[in-house]
Structures are given as C-alpha cells and as structure tokens.
Amino acid sequence: MNVYSVIVCYYPDVRSLLQLCQTLIRSRSAVIMVDNSETRGLVDPVQLPGCTWMPLGENAGVARAQNIGIRHALGQGADVIVLFDQDSEIDATFLPSLLSPLEIGIPKVVAPVFHDASQGYEFPSFRLTRGGYPIKVYNAGRPLPYDVDIVTSSGSAATAATFAIAGLMEEEYFIDLVDTEWCLRCRSKNIPIQVVPAASMKHTVGQASIDYGLLRGFIHNPTRCYYQVRNALLLFRKAHVPFLFALREALSELLHKSLLVATADDRRAYIRNCSRAICHGVRGIGGKQLV
C-alpha cells in the first residue's frame, strides 16, 4: 500500500513538526508538508530529511493547501492519503492501526479517536439521524471500528478511490467546516466513514475553551470567528448537506459567538467580523477575506 501523509502547517514549531515527520517516515509513509506561512524560509528543508516541502508563501487556506498536497500525492501514485495538522501528536502504532481497515481501490474514510492535547478529553464524531440532525458519538470503550458520518480531517485517511468519487476539499470555505462539508459529500455518495479505536491522536484546538454548562466551545480570534459563522451559513447552499444539520450548525455558531462577544475583551472586532460573516454567508460569498 502506497501511503502519503499530507501535513498542512502555518508558522509551525519546527521541533514538533520534525517529530511528526520522523514518526510518519518510520511508519513507511511518504510525507508532503504544505506551508501556508506568508514568510518563506521559516523552515529549512534540510531539517526535515525525507519529506517533500511545499512552501506557498501565502496563507492560501487549509482547503487549498490540503488539495495541493492531495494532488501531489495522487500524482505520485498514492493508494492512501492521510491528513495532518502541524500540532498533531501520534505514536509509532498510530498509522498501522489507522490504516488496517482500508483496502486499495475501495472508497473509504477512517479516522482516529481524537483527544484534546491540553485537557485530555475526547472529541466526538457525529452520526446523523434520518432527518439530518447530528448526534455525538464517543468511543465508549468500543474495540472495533464503528460507522459515523462526520470526523475531523486531522489524522483521517482516505483511499485514492474516495477522492475520485467525492472530489477534493471545498476551497471556498478556506478553513472552517472544510472537513464537515467533505464528509457530508462522502456520505451523500455512500462512502463509508469509520472511527478506528486502536488509533488515538492528540490535537490542540482553539486558544482556550468556553464552558456554559450544556454549551462548550473553543475561543478563537475574531478572524476565525468570521469563517466559522460564514461557512456555517454557506452550508445551506450545498444540496448534500441536510437542512436540519445546516440549521443546527448555524444556530450553534451564532449562540456561541453571542456568548463570546459578551465575555471577550475585543468585543468590537468580534461584532464587526460576525456581522460581516452573516452578510457574506447569506449572500453566498466565500473564499479568503481580509477581516
């Protein structure tokens, strides 16, 4: 099986990146690193032997960077492509465990059990009801792979056949909900998505967490909040996204951002960006925006 790992980074910590790269190479994966940093030369490719380094010289967004790496991997004859962020933490058993359910030429997506690096709790995957409402799914000690509908892209793997059927990432989303939209596209084409309990990964999300009882979320800067709100509204325009799911996502984002505005120091920036996000989302304006 010809495995390629695509790592998207943005002003990365070189030590952590090197550790991830070395772990993947020892697991017999080719490694492609796509750098979204505006400043070139932050990383010396000599420090990352055995890896293909692709500096873009601009922040092209997660979706476009992933697509650049995926296209390169497919062009090199990849059977399976694994996606990572720069702060993904894995061990030597991760890749063999994750890829065990995959078969060459069969469309399928697999993902690990996902934990917060700082606080240790498990991030859920999601299973949609018949009407399209998302239900959180946790591992709960299950030993065997189990079916879900939405997973986080970091640490996930897909066969080349999957991309041939579902296509690549939606670049108009730039950063947030890219994986969600793509998973729902796979779902609409009956491509199975599974979580593999034997594969576990740590990851860092957001700058801090906000917890109001039943509502937990992560605090991101005003720019990220723009993309989160806008892209939630853009989901309504996708035929493969159930209306109930898009409605839940939009209302959840608006509620979370309302609480964030009430507690944040830089309220004006959050209000300005969220207002612009609503305007752009309703009008169907995507892509990178200067906010």
PyMOL commands that set and color helices and strands:
alter all, ss='L'
color gray80, all
select helices_A, chain A and resi 14-26+45-47+62-75+94-99+160-166+171-173+178-188+222-237+243-263+267-283
alter helices_A, ss='H'
color red, helices_A
select strands_A, chain A and resi 3-9+30-35+51-55+80-85+109-116+122-123+125-128+134-137+146-148+157-159+193-203+208-212+215-219
alter strands_A, ss='S'
color yellow, strands_A
deselect
rebuild
show_as cartoon
